[in-house]
């Protein structure tokens, strides 16, 4: 086993032991690029993306770029797998379907994820993003990840 893989597995184990999904996010450079954060809240992981001028896609509204929202949901779903399941390899996206429901205004975006099904090789996760009210999502995603070599 390579040293990089051993370091990753040790970091994942430590994050789970310390109940810190943020430690896993910190391993992925894209998360700091867009400003993604995570914490444990009521035994579930809450993800959020604070407002950041570099994430604006439509300056006339202003609204967060749809690609940033999609990337944030994909990232959140992958972290959900790494944090909640006994997986020691980075999940690979097999399929990702995204529904934009409302504009993502220039304010904090929150997300939650649910692992719907875990098989030996594939995991199905849903991710929902909202701003003011979890009952009024701005986007939802359905993701399939490969978790085996």
Buried (B, 14 or more C-beta within 10 A) or exposed (E): EEEEEEEBBEBBEEBBEEEBBBBBBBBBEEBEEBBBBBEBEEEEBBBBBEBBEEBBBEEEEBBBBBEBBBBBBBBBBBBBBBBBBEBBBBBEEBEBEBEBEEBBBBEBBBBBBEBEEBEEEBBBBBBBBBBEEEEEBBBBBBBBBBBEE
